[in-house]
Amino acid sequence: MPQQIAREDFREILFGIGLTLLLFMVSAYLPVAGFFCSLCIPLAILFYRVKLGREKGAIIVATCAVFILFLFGFGIDMIFFAELLITGFSLAELMRQNLSVEKTVGYCCAVSVGSGWLGMSMYSSLSDKSLHDLVSAYMKESLEQTLQLYKEMKMPEDSIFMLQQAADAIVYVLTGIAPAIAVCMTLTAIWLTLISAKPILVRFGLFYPDFGRLNLWKTPDHLVWAVIGCGVMLLIPDTFVRMIALNGAIVLMTIYFFGGIAIVSFFFEKKQFPLMLRVFLYSLMTLQQIFLLLVIGLGFFDMWLNFRKGEAQNSSED
């Protein structure tokens, strides 16, 4: 019997490694589909960590990390993918601690971003280049790849020319807000993983913490002071201070976006919108700037307007 169980676990470990590496390969070599596949990597790691336990889950993480190191070498791409592995594993660990959803997401983000910063610091020391120079070079390379993709998609030449003319300014801004980009991408990956994991884990009879109805989640009221602080700092005529404020504002907008999406999800559920219509509207809110700002506004003004008035109380009484 133990030998059979060990054989089944070995098969599960191999399948987990294979699935994760498949997601990595698609993420690395297919520009558009790769982005969405990369967001599935933490979910795959979380699933197998919960299903197989800490030790066997760690084997999957370590094996995939070695493969990625062999494939990409020690660089920014490797650090990015390793951070996705750490995100899935640490999120599964934190889910066992009976923490609130805010602490679970926050601690996981701190671990993931912290490990990424540590990896970048090591890479900076080995390459004898500053973090700023490494990030700037990476942003420049990414922008060049994006322009090449636009050319292949037959984007109007005038638009491409304008982007090429503004390339230095774009790289400068992207390098400056790189910390916010890292935090926001990590928060988004964690939030999507947390939401997607529930139906999957429940279907397989695996553990999932009781976070309550996430579409009743509300952005903490005290964050409004951080918004005010960032706004005041943006008025200070100092480039460094303004860049710090801009990074903070971007992270806060992401958090308020989650609050706004929770409100939208609540009303979609209340009005029983069909699944495909929900997917279309969610995509529209994410891709169209005007709808994105409206969702952020919902999350921000919910503190005063309380769009789901009475529902949170009714849910707690049930």
Rosetta silent file (secondary structure, phi, psi, omega in degrees, C-alpha in Angstrom):
SEQUENCE: MPQQIAREDFREILFGIGLTLLLFMVSAYLPVAGFFCSLCIPLAILFYRVKLGREKGAIIVATCAVFILFLFGFGIDMIFFAELLITGFSLAELMRQNLSVEKTVGYCCAVSVGSGWLGMSMYSSLSDKSLHDLVSAYMKESLEQTLQLYKEMKMPEDSIFMLQQAADAIVYVLTGIAPAIAVCMTLTAIWLTLISAKPILVRFGLFYPDFGRLNLWKTPDHLVWAVIGCGVMLLIPDTFVRMIALNGAIVLMTIYFFGGIAIVSFFFEKKQFPLMLRVFLYSLMTLQQIFLLLVIGLGFFDMWLNFRKGEAQNSSED
SCORE:     score description
SCORE:     0.000 S_00000001
   1 L     0.000  -49.257  177.943    0.000    0.000    0.000 S_00000001
   2 H   -59.572  -36.177  179.436    2.723    2.581    0.882 S_00000001
   3 H   -65.193  -37.780  178.921    4.535    1.704   -2.345 S_00000001
   4 H   -65.965  -42.357  179.117    1.323    2.338   -4.331 S_00000001
   5 H   -63.051  -42.569  179.922    0.803    5.667   -2.591 S_00000001
   6 H   -63.160  -38.266  179.652    4.407    6.663   -3.268 S_00000001
   7 H   -66.515  -41.178  178.354    3.987    5.724   -6.916 S_00000001
   8 H   -65.355  -40.609  177.928    0.828    7.795   -7.192 S_00000001
   9 H   -63.905  -40.185  178.937    2.546   10.749   -5.512 S_00000001
  10 H   -62.472  -39.663  177.904    5.495   10.422   -7.886 S_00000001
  11 H   -65.237  -40.737  178.835    3.091   10.484  -10.820 S_00000001
  12 H   -65.243  -39.833  178.792    1.386   13.576   -9.405 S_00000001
  13 H   -63.285  -45.109  179.107    4.752   15.304   -8.898 S_00000001
  14 H   -62.434  -41.376 -179.999    5.772   14.577  -12.491 S_00000001
  15 H   -66.453  -39.699  177.980    2.444   15.840  -13.783 S_00000001
  16 H   -63.183  -41.845  177.161    2.753   18.985  -11.656 S_00000001
  17 H   -64.002  -45.372 -179.041    6.252   19.641  -12.996 S_00000001
  18 H   -62.380  -44.393  179.776    5.127   19.007  -16.561 S_00000001
  19 H   -63.767  -44.936 -179.105    2.098   21.292  -16.304 S_00000001
  20 H   -63.948  -43.323 -179.945    4.097   24.104  -14.703 S_00000001
  21 H   -67.843  -33.552  175.546    6.896   23.863  -17.264 S_00000001
  22 H   -62.256  -43.975  177.235    4.348   23.836  -20.101 S_00000001
  23 H   -62.119  -37.998  177.223    2.921   27.087  -18.748 S_00000001
  24 H   -62.959  -45.124 -177.280    6.456   28.464  -18.556 S_00000001
  25 H   -63.722  -43.354  177.764    7.235   27.567  -22.149 S_00000001
  26 H   -64.570  -41.315 -179.808    4.056   29.182  -23.447 S_00000001
  27 H   -62.619  -37.005 -174.442    4.708   32.250  -21.275 S_00000001
  28 H   -79.246  -30.252 -169.120    8.261   32.589  -22.558 S_00000001
  29 H  -117.835   -7.062  176.086    7.702   32.103  -26.283 S_00000001
  30 L  -119.111  107.439 -170.351    4.148   33.274  -27.070 S_00000001
  31 H   -55.606  -50.457 -173.864    3.818   37.044  -26.406 S_00000001
  32 H   -81.277  -56.968  179.236    0.033   37.411  -26.042 S_00000001
  33 H   -62.666  -28.784 -177.935   -1.079   33.993  -24.770 S_00000001
  34 H   -61.946  -36.181 -179.616    2.075   33.874  -22.666 S_00000001
  35 H   -61.880  -44.922 -179.119    0.945   36.712  -20.420 S_00000001
  36 H   -70.231  -35.440  178.045   -2.249   34.894  -19.445 S_00000001
  37 H   -66.985  -35.821  179.269   -0.401   31.589  -19.009 S_00000001
  38 H   -62.248  -32.744  178.457    2.118   33.233  -16.693 S_00000001
  39 H   -71.051  -17.196  178.924   -0.776   34.208  -14.395 S_00000001
  40 H   -86.226  -14.336 -177.389   -1.725   30.507  -14.190 S_00000001
  41 H   -61.733  -48.816  177.153    1.695   29.440  -12.872 S_00000001
  42 H   -59.989  -34.015  179.424    1.039   30.425   -9.210 S_00000001
  43 H   -64.462  -43.009  179.063   -2.332   28.641   -9.403 S_00000001
  44 H   -63.167  -43.439  179.564   -0.685   25.398  -10.561 S_00000001
  45 H   -65.383  -43.203  179.076    1.914   25.566   -7.773 S_00000001
  46 H   -60.569  -43.972 -178.653   -0.739   26.373   -5.156 S_00000001
  47 H   -59.368  -48.260 -176.896   -2.910   23.457   -6.279 S_00000001
  48 H   -74.890  -27.233  174.048   -0.130   20.877   -6.021 S_00000001
  49 H   -66.575  -43.901  179.845    1.176   22.319   -2.745 S_00000001
  50 H   -68.659  -39.191 -175.883   -2.297   21.959   -1.199 S_00000001
  51 H   -75.084  -41.292 -172.151   -2.882   18.529   -2.755 S_00000001
  52 H  -102.174  -15.491 -178.057    0.512   16.919   -2.139 S_00000001
  53 L   100.582  173.915 -173.316    1.794   18.747    0.924 S_00000001
  54 H   -65.280  -48.783 -174.153    4.750   21.001    1.638 S_00000001
  55 H   -64.897  -47.686 -179.054    7.636   18.647    0.813 S_00000001
  56 H   -69.876  -34.566  174.902    6.264   17.331   -2.473 S_00000001
  57 H   -64.708  -37.632  178.229    5.133   20.814   -3.474 S_00000001
  58 H   -66.043  -32.717  177.177    8.635   22.099   -2.759 S_00000001
  59 H   -62.276  -42.986  178.358   10.062   19.409   -5.057 S_00000001
  60 H   -62.217  -45.538 -179.838    7.934   20.759   -7.915 S_00000001
  61 H   -61.724  -47.829 -177.466    9.049   24.328   -7.207 S_00000001
  62 H   -64.170  -43.156 -179.411   12.742   23.401   -6.952 S_00000001
  63 H   -63.441  -44.257  179.011   12.703   21.248  -10.108 S_00000001
  64 H   -65.311  -38.449  179.405   10.998   23.959  -12.151 S_00000001
  65 H   -63.266  -41.793  178.203   13.399   26.602  -10.799 S_00000001
  66 H   -63.950  -41.748  179.343   16.420   24.523  -11.867 S_00000001
  67 H   -62.504  -44.582 -179.526   14.922   24.011  -15.322 S_00000001
  68 H   -65.049  -39.271  177.674   14.255   27.733  -15.742 S_00000001
  69 H   -61.876  -40.320  178.607   17.781   28.551  -14.566 S_00000001
  70 H   -68.259  -36.686 -176.495   19.153   26.130  -17.153 S_00000001
  71 H   -76.617  -46.288 -173.988   16.908   27.545  -19.889 S_00000001
  72 H  -101.709  -19.177 -169.699   17.290   31.298  -19.261 S_00000001
  73 L    77.324  175.030 -178.797   20.397   31.532  -17.119 S_00000001
  74 L   -83.363  104.284 -178.013   20.483   33.785  -14.076 S_00000001
  75 L  -158.752 -168.947 -175.286   18.805   36.987  -15.219 S_00000001
  76 H   -64.991  -40.492  179.026   15.668   39.095  -14.983 S_00000001
  77 H   -61.840  -42.877  179.232   13.463   36.578  -16.820 S_00000001
  78 H   -63.361  -41.789  179.784   14.569   33.801  -14.487 S_00000001
  79 H   -63.637  -40.553  179.236   13.927   36.007  -11.442 S_00000001
  80 H   -61.684  -48.213 -178.944   10.446   36.876  -12.739 S_00000001
  81 H   -68.357  -36.639  176.866    9.459   33.246  -13.246 S_00000001
  82 H   -63.265  -35.771  178.436   10.986   32.213   -9.912 S_00000001
  83 H   -65.389  -35.216  176.536    8.890   34.891   -8.237 S_00000001
  84 H   -64.770  -39.043  176.477    5.749   33.347   -9.750 S_00000001
  85 H   -62.474  -46.050 -179.280    6.740   29.982   -8.247 S_00000001
  86 H   -64.501  -36.581  178.890    7.313   31.579   -4.851 S_00000001
  87 H   -59.854  -49.315 -179.591    3.984   33.396   -5.093 S_00000001
  88 H   -63.596  -42.509 -177.029    2.009   30.181   -5.548 S_00000001
  89 H   -70.003  -46.126 -178.217    3.894   28.285   -2.841 S_00000001
  90 H   -67.648  -34.210  177.599    3.831   31.070   -0.229 S_00000001
  91 H   -63.597  -41.139  177.366    0.143   31.761   -0.880 S_00000001
  92 H   -63.318  -39.406  178.321   -0.650   28.098   -0.190 S_00000001
  93 H   -64.478  -44.324 -177.374    1.364   28.273    3.043 S_00000001
  94 H   -69.430  -29.840  178.264   -0.401   31.443    4.191 S_00000001
  95 H   -62.429  -23.524  179.302   -3.836   29.999    3.411 S_00000001
  96 L   -81.459   -7.719 -172.758   -3.176   27.455    6.181 S_00000001
  97 L   -92.790    1.865 -179.665   -2.627   30.164    8.792 S_00000001
  98 L    55.369   43.510  177.702   -6.270   31.281    9.129 S_00000001
  99 L   -91.668  166.216  173.692   -5.388   34.890    8.376 S_00000001
 100 L   -69.679  163.259 -178.493   -7.693   37.526    6.953 S_00000001
 101 H   -64.928  -34.475  178.797   -7.732   37.925    3.193 S_00000001
 102 H   -63.924  -45.233 -179.804   -5.921   41.284    3.505 S_00000001
 103 H   -68.898  -38.724  179.282   -3.080   39.757    5.529 S_00000001
 104 H   -60.500  -48.518 -179.990   -2.896   36.692    3.296 S_00000001
 105 H   -68.409  -43.499 -177.647   -2.533   38.807    0.148 S_00000001
 106 H   -64.256  -47.119  179.871   -0.300   41.398    1.811 S_00000001
 107 H   -65.006  -40.297  179.612    2.144   38.928    3.365 S_00000001
 108 H   -63.358  -41.685  178.722    2.317   36.905    0.149 S_00000001
 109 H   -63.260  -40.849  179.368    3.050   40.065   -1.839 S_00000001
 110 H   -62.911  -42.884  179.143    5.788   41.038    0.631 S_00000001
 111 H   -64.942  -44.809 -176.656    7.428   37.598    0.341 S_00000001
 112 H   -67.466  -49.559 -179.493    7.200   37.545   -3.460 S_00000001
 113 H   -66.753  -38.026  178.009    8.395   41.110   -4.062 S_00000001
 114 H   -62.998  -41.761  177.886   11.071   40.735   -1.393 S_00000001
 115 H   -66.992  -36.270  177.081   12.431   37.582   -3.020 S_00000001
 116 H   -65.632  -41.053  177.432   12.394   39.341   -6.399 S_00000001
 117 H   -64.221  -39.467  177.932   14.312   42.294   -4.955 S_00000001
 118 H   -63.604  -43.678  178.535   16.834   39.905   -3.393 S_00000001
 119 H   -63.205  -41.566  178.259   17.287   38.118   -6.719 S_00000001
 120 H   -65.405  -37.136  178.250   17.737   41.417   -8.561 S_00000001
 121 H   -64.808  -41.183  177.816   20.295   42.564   -5.974 S_00000001
 122 H   -65.037  -42.850  179.408   22.287   39.345   -6.458 S_00000001
 123 H   -64.245  -37.715  177.545   22.092   39.722  -10.227 S_00000001
 124 H   -63.134  -42.191  179.822   23.232   43.339   -9.926 S_00000001
 125 H   -66.508  -41.346 -178.196   26.265   42.310   -7.872 S_00000001
 126 H   -70.225  -34.978 -177.891   27.220   39.499  -10.254 S_00000001
 127 H   -89.114   -5.492  179.447   26.823   41.648  -13.375 S_00000001
 128 L    59.004   38.770  176.549   28.578   44.646  -11.792 S_00000001
 129 L  -130.657  152.105  178.431   25.713   46.949  -12.818 S_00000001
 130 L   -73.518  158.223  177.257   23.345   49.035  -10.727 S_00000001
 131 H   -58.724  -39.430 -179.717   19.724   47.995  -10.281 S_00000001
 132 H   -61.427  -44.063 -179.437   18.651   51.130  -12.132 S_00000001
 133 H   -66.641  -38.450  179.526   20.812   50.280  -15.158 S_00000001
 134 H   -64.797  -46.813 -179.097   19.572   46.677  -15.224 S_00000001
 135 H   -66.179  -41.583 -179.965   15.914   47.688  -15.064 S_00000001
 136 H   -61.478  -44.461  178.953   16.411   50.472  -17.625 S_00000001
 137 H   -63.952  -39.042 -179.993   18.079   48.075  -20.091 S_00000001
 138 H   -67.166  -41.371  178.546   15.306   45.527  -19.573 S_00000001
 139 H   -64.284  -39.671  178.861   12.599   48.139  -20.135 S_00000001
 140 H   -64.010  -43.346  178.419   14.322   49.312  -23.300 S_00000001
 141 H   -63.980  -41.438  179.525   14.535   45.759  -24.627 S_00000001
 142 H   -64.192  -39.768  178.673   10.867   45.131  -23.767 S_00000001
 143 H   -65.034  -40.371  177.883    9.830   48.322  -25.547 S_00000001
 144 H   -63.219  -40.520  177.757   11.768   47.302  -28.655 S_00000001
 145 H   -65.698  -37.905  178.100   10.055   43.901  -28.633 S_00000001
 146 H   -64.601  -43.345  178.191    6.667   45.604  -28.255 S_00000001
 147 H   -62.417  -39.545  178.005    7.379   47.881  -31.220 S_00000001
 148 H   -64.517  -38.480  177.888    8.392   44.872  -33.289 S_00000001
 149 H   -65.478  -40.132  177.788    5.151   43.133  -32.313 S_00000001
 150 H   -62.228  -38.908  177.844    3.166   46.228  -33.349 S_00000001
 151 H   -63.035  -41.763 -179.970    4.909   46.174  -36.737 S_00000001
 152 H   -67.993  -27.933  178.781    3.987   42.529  -37.232 S_00000001
 153 L   -85.547    5.698  178.342    0.383   43.368  -36.297 S_00000001
 154 L    61.691   39.679  175.853    0.366   46.057  -39.041 S_00000001
 155 L   -68.127  146.490 -179.345   -0.150   48.912  -36.622 S_00000001
 156 L   -51.529  136.189 -176.502   -0.242   52.345  -38.345 S_00000001
 157 H   -63.680  -31.763  178.531    3.284   53.581  -39.071 S_00000001
 158 H   -61.589  -41.308 -179.849    2.517   57.025  -37.645 S_00000001
 159 H   -66.929  -41.573  179.023    1.731   55.496  -34.258 S_00000001
 160 H   -64.469  -40.807  179.779    4.878   53.372  -34.326 S_00000001
 161 H   -63.185  -40.650  178.886    6.968   56.406  -35.292 S_00000001
 162 H   -63.324  -40.542  178.200    5.536   58.405  -32.377 S_00000001
 163 H   -65.632  -39.692  178.471    6.398   55.599  -29.965 S_00000001
 164 H   -64.196  -39.208  179.699    9.932   55.394  -31.368 S_00000001
 165 H   -66.869  -33.423 -178.147   10.391   59.145  -30.927 S_00000001
 166 L   -96.272   11.751 -173.626    9.197   58.951  -27.324 S_00000001
 167 H   -57.257  -45.864 -177.819   11.113   55.757  -26.544 S_00000001
 168 H   -62.989  -41.914  179.335   13.667   57.379  -24.207 S_00000001
 169 H   -66.251  -39.787  179.410   10.968   59.163  -22.216 S_00000001
 170 H   -63.836  -45.172  178.973    8.880   55.975  -21.974 S_00000001
 171 H   -62.073  -40.197  179.664   11.868   53.966  -20.742 S_00000001
 172 H   -61.493  -46.125 -178.779   12.675   56.685  -18.184 S_00000001
 173 H   -67.860  -45.289 -179.290    9.135   56.668  -16.766 S_00000001
 174 H   -61.973  -37.863  177.661    8.824   52.858  -16.783 S_00000001
 175 H   -65.687  -39.815 -179.961   12.152   52.536  -14.978 S_00000001
 176 H   -65.978  -35.824 -178.100   11.015   55.040  -12.368 S_00000001
 177 L   -99.515   15.371  179.701    7.740   53.242  -11.671 S_00000001
 178 H   -56.138  -41.151  177.051    9.275   49.743  -11.859 S_00000001
 179 H   -58.585  -43.167  179.393    8.720   49.146   -8.107 S_00000001
 180 H   -65.843  -39.931  178.043    5.010   49.934   -8.481 S_00000001
 181 H   -59.939  -44.121 -179.887    4.782   47.732  -11.579 S_00000001
 182 H   -62.406  -45.172 -179.203    6.356   44.827   -9.655 S_00000001
 183 H   -66.591  -43.666 -178.052    3.997   45.246   -6.689 S_00000001
 184 H   -66.573  -41.166  177.387    0.888   45.678   -8.863 S_00000001
 185 H   -64.217  -40.126  179.183    1.674   42.669  -11.038 S_00000001
 186 H   -66.805  -44.770  177.449    2.297   40.573   -7.929 S_00000001
 187 H   -59.496  -42.368  179.677   -0.921   41.745   -6.268 S_00000001
 188 H   -64.029  -43.827  179.141   -2.870   40.980   -9.439 S_00000001
 189 H   -62.787  -41.587  179.717   -1.348   37.494   -9.726 S_00000001
 190 H   -65.611  -46.301 -177.916   -2.129   36.768   -6.062 S_00000001
 191 H   -62.892  -44.782  178.919   -5.703   38.066   -6.298 S_00000001
 192 H   -65.121  -39.334  178.730   -6.467   36.113   -9.469 S_00000001
 193 H   -64.219  -43.481 -178.993   -4.906   32.969   -7.993 S_00000001
 194 H   -62.373  -42.123 -179.712   -6.910   33.314   -4.796 S_00000001
 195 H   -71.095  -43.854 -177.182  -10.187   33.721   -6.693 S_00000001
 196 H   -70.939  -26.618 -174.882   -9.482   30.980   -9.248 S_00000001
 197 H   -70.526  -32.109 -173.299   -8.275   28.511   -6.609 S_00000001
 198 H   -57.775  -56.478 -178.978  -11.560   28.293   -4.707 S_00000001
 199 H   -62.849  -32.003 -178.894  -13.725   26.417   -7.266 S_00000001
 200 H   -70.775  -48.912 -178.679  -10.793   24.163   -8.214 S_00000001
 201 H   -65.863  -40.367  178.404   -9.832   23.208   -4.664 S_00000001
 202 H   -63.907  -39.817  179.828  -13.455   22.738   -3.609 S_00000001
 203 H   -60.699  -37.583 -179.381  -14.081   20.525   -6.646 S_00000001
 204 L   -91.734    6.976  177.813  -11.216   18.225   -5.637 S_00000001
 205 L    69.502   30.261 -178.186  -12.231   18.245   -1.976 S_00000001
 206 L  -102.660  165.414 -175.220   -9.116   20.153   -0.891 S_00000001
 207 L   -69.306  135.774  170.316   -8.679   22.796    1.787 S_00000001
 208 L  -144.181  127.571 -175.711   -9.641   26.395    1.095 S_00000001
 209 L   -65.980  155.174  179.245   -9.892   28.977    3.908 S_00000001
 210 L   -87.957   91.975  177.262  -13.182   30.674    4.701 S_00000001
 211 L   -88.054   -1.850 -174.699  -12.574   34.228    3.552 S_00000001
 212 L    79.198 -168.781  179.298  -16.304   34.884    3.285 S_00000001
 213 L   -78.868  112.140 -176.888  -17.831   36.385    0.148 S_00000001
 214 H   -68.452  -20.206  177.615  -14.985   38.179   -1.584 S_00000001
 215 H   -79.593    3.191  170.698  -17.432   40.307   -3.576 S_00000001
 216 H  -104.176    2.606 -178.991  -18.323   41.949   -0.251 S_00000001
 217 L   -66.800  141.476 -177.581  -14.696   42.889    0.372 S_00000001
 218 L  -127.118  138.387  177.771  -14.138   46.584    0.958 S_00000001
 219 L   -62.123  131.875 -179.959  -10.941   48.608    0.677 S_00000001
 220 L   -53.754  134.998 -175.477   -9.733   49.620    4.186 S_00000001
 221 L   -61.872  -34.529 -174.537  -10.905   53.157    4.992 S_00000001
 222 L   -67.274  -13.395  179.399   -7.520   54.310    6.328 S_00000001
 223 H   -66.884  -17.592  179.073   -5.958   53.988    2.860 S_00000001
 224 H   -62.072  -30.407  177.904   -7.591   57.282    1.947 S_00000001
 225 H   -68.445  -33.482  175.569   -4.877   59.005    4.014 S_00000001
 226 H   -66.787  -37.521  177.051   -2.226   57.337    1.871 S_00000001
 227 H   -63.264  -45.355  179.009   -4.000   58.673   -1.218 S_00000001
 228 H   -62.111  -41.862  179.174   -4.009   62.174    0.255 S_00000001
 229 H   -61.459  -43.477  178.085   -0.331   61.820    1.173 S_00000001
 230 H   -64.460  -38.959  178.867    0.614   60.786   -2.351 S_00000001
 231 H   -62.961  -41.467  178.158   -1.392   63.669   -3.763 S_00000001
 232 H   -66.060  -41.799 -179.324    0.437   66.184   -1.552 S_00000001
 233 H   -64.697  -31.049  178.511    3.833   64.678   -2.427 S_00000001
 234 L   -67.299  -18.731  179.012    3.082   65.010   -6.131 S_00000001
 235 L   -85.714  -12.093 -178.814    2.862   68.783   -5.610 S_00000001
 236 L   -76.672  127.616 -176.847    6.390   68.965   -4.193 S_00000001
 237 L   -77.051   60.571  176.902    8.856   70.238   -6.855 S_00000001
 238 L  -139.739  124.488 -174.215   11.340   67.400   -6.410 S_00000001
 239 H   -60.673  -43.469 -177.720   11.695   64.606   -8.971 S_00000001
 240 H   -63.711  -45.541  179.849   12.637   61.908   -6.439 S_00000001
 241 H   -64.005  -41.843  178.763    9.721   62.743   -4.107 S_00000001
 242 H   -63.705  -37.259  179.901    7.295   62.865   -7.016 S_00000001
 243 H   -67.167  -38.449  175.780    8.486   59.478   -8.266 S_00000001
 244 H   -62.673  -44.349  179.553    7.908   57.955   -4.831 S_00000001
 245 H   -63.260  -40.089  179.972    4.420   59.475   -4.767 S_00000001
 246 H   -64.532  -42.062  176.776    3.685   58.207   -8.274 S_00000001
 247 H   -61.157  -45.019  178.957    4.715   54.666   -7.298 S_00000001
 248 H   -62.920  -42.140 -179.276    2.502   54.833   -4.223 S_00000001
 249 H   -63.135  -39.660  179.945   -0.444   56.199   -6.188 S_00000001
 250 H   -64.454  -43.086  178.421   -0.201   53.386   -8.770 S_00000001
 251 H   -63.866  -43.090  179.602   -0.199   50.712   -6.054 S_00000001
 252 H   -64.217  -38.875  177.499   -3.154   52.372   -4.308 S_00000001
 253 H   -62.701  -35.781  177.133   -5.112   52.565   -7.565 S_00000001
 254 H   -64.478  -43.439  179.225   -4.581   48.822   -8.004 S_00000001
 255 H   -63.771  -42.788  178.367   -5.949   48.144   -4.513 S_00000001
 256 H   -68.222  -28.351  175.246   -8.963   50.375   -5.160 S_00000001
 257 H   -63.673  -40.784  177.433   -9.463   48.574   -8.466 S_00000001
 258 H   -62.205  -40.042  176.860   -9.848   45.322   -6.519 S_00000001
 259 H   -63.797  -39.612  178.033  -12.424   47.034   -4.322 S_00000001
 260 H   -67.443  -40.316  178.078  -14.272   48.276   -7.392 S_00000001
 261 H   -63.806  -35.809  176.950  -14.209   44.859   -9.043 S_00000001
 262 H   -61.571  -40.569  177.927  -15.692   43.356   -5.868 S_00000001
 263 H   -64.219  -46.171  179.446  -18.607   45.817   -6.164 S_00000001
 264 H   -61.066  -44.411  179.407  -19.082   44.995   -9.848 S_00000001
 265 H   -60.981  -39.077  179.029  -18.932   41.254   -9.101 S_00000001
 266 H   -60.050  -46.807 -178.054  -21.540   41.678   -6.366 S_00000001
 267 H   -73.707  -31.334  173.479  -24.030   43.315   -8.734 S_00000001
 268 H   -60.945  -42.991  179.914  -23.268   40.824  -11.520 S_00000001
 269 H   -69.062  -40.374 -178.689  -24.131   38.050   -9.088 S_00000001
 270 H   -64.895  -39.737 -179.136  -27.195   39.862   -7.769 S_00000001
 271 L   -89.306   -0.399  176.776  -28.565   40.469  -11.281 S_00000001
 272 L    56.681   51.122  176.148  -27.528   36.954  -12.392 S_00000001
 273 L   -65.558  140.022  175.655  -25.522   38.046  -15.437 S_00000001
 274 L   -60.888  152.349 -175.230  -24.591   35.137  -17.772 S_00000001
 275 H   -58.927  -46.776 -177.084  -21.004   33.917  -17.464 S_00000001
 276 H   -64.852  -35.509  177.160  -19.907   34.927  -20.973 S_00000001
 277 H   -66.942  -38.364  177.267  -21.333   38.415  -20.525 S_00000001
 278 H   -62.510  -45.446 -179.796  -19.414   38.747  -17.256 S_00000001
 279 H   -59.754  -43.797  179.404  -16.166   37.678  -18.934 S_00000001
 280 H   -62.384  -45.409 -177.902  -16.714   40.214  -21.725 S_00000001
 281 H   -68.960  -37.851  176.110  -17.475   43.056  -19.302 S_00000001
 282 H   -62.332  -41.860  178.962  -14.533   42.192  -17.036 S_00000001
 283 H   -63.430  -40.496  179.293  -12.250   42.235  -20.081 S_00000001
 284 H   -63.038  -42.586  179.798  -13.675   45.596  -21.139 S_00000001
 285 H   -65.201  -31.238 -177.923  -13.054   47.054  -17.682 S_00000001
 286 H   -80.481  -36.706 -171.687   -9.462   45.841  -17.724 S_00000001
 287 H   -93.096  -28.752 -177.854   -8.536   46.924  -21.255 S_00000001
 288 L   -95.776  122.789 -173.496  -10.429   50.209  -21.661 S_00000001
 289 H   -59.994  -38.628 -176.839   -8.943   53.067  -19.630 S_00000001
 290 H   -64.525  -41.300  178.567  -12.235   54.881  -19.078 S_00000001
 291 H   -72.027  -34.658  176.767  -13.890   51.780  -17.585 S_00000001
 292 H   -60.304  -45.362  179.134  -10.750   51.009  -15.605 S_00000001
 293 H   -66.032  -35.650  177.997  -10.897   54.457  -13.998 S_00000001
 294 H   -64.271  -40.488  178.392  -14.618   54.039  -13.286 S_00000001
 295 H   -65.839  -42.573  176.390  -13.955   50.775  -11.443 S_00000001
 296 H   -60.169  -41.122  177.792  -11.167   52.423   -9.433 S_00000001
 297 H   -62.318  -39.184  176.280  -13.596   55.235   -8.613 S_00000001
 298 H   -58.593  -46.404  179.828  -16.166   52.718   -7.364 S_00000001
 299 H   -63.710  -37.727 -177.467  -13.598   51.244   -4.995 S_00000001
 300 H   -71.960  -46.798 -174.867  -12.502   54.676   -3.770 S_00000001
 301 H   -83.419   -3.681  178.402  -15.928   56.222   -3.171 S_00000001
 302 H   -62.236  -26.145  179.458  -17.369   53.068   -1.630 S_00000001
 303 H   -60.722  -34.919 -177.917  -16.104   54.350    1.736 S_00000001
 304 H   -98.617  -38.382 -173.573  -18.685   57.161    1.620 S_00000001
 305 H   -90.465  -22.751  176.996  -21.422   55.816   -0.664 S_00000001
 306 L    48.426   69.393 -173.850  -21.414   52.173    0.559 S_00000001
 307 L   -60.190  -26.271 -179.204  -22.736   50.668   -2.694 S_00000001
 308 L  -108.456   40.897 -174.367  -23.561   47.318   -1.036 S_00000001
 309 L   -52.754  126.751  176.955  -25.304   48.866    1.965 S_00000001
 310 L    87.804  -22.173 -175.342  -26.725   46.250    4.326 S_00000001
 311 H   -70.878  -40.805 -179.837  -25.375   43.271    2.396 S_00000001
 312 H   -63.275  -39.959  178.743  -22.236   42.775    4.497 S_00000001
 313 H   -65.662  -44.051  178.452  -24.335   42.850    7.676 S_00000001
 314 H   -62.190  -37.601 -179.468  -26.847   40.378    6.278 S_00000001
 315 H   -66.550  -41.347 -179.991  -24.017   38.082    5.206 S_00000001
 316 H   -67.951  -34.149  178.827  -22.449   38.092    8.667 S_00000001
 317 H   -69.079  -33.449  177.970  -25.848   37.371   10.291 S_00000001
 318 L   -67.540    0.000    0.000  -26.336   34.379    7.984 S_00000001
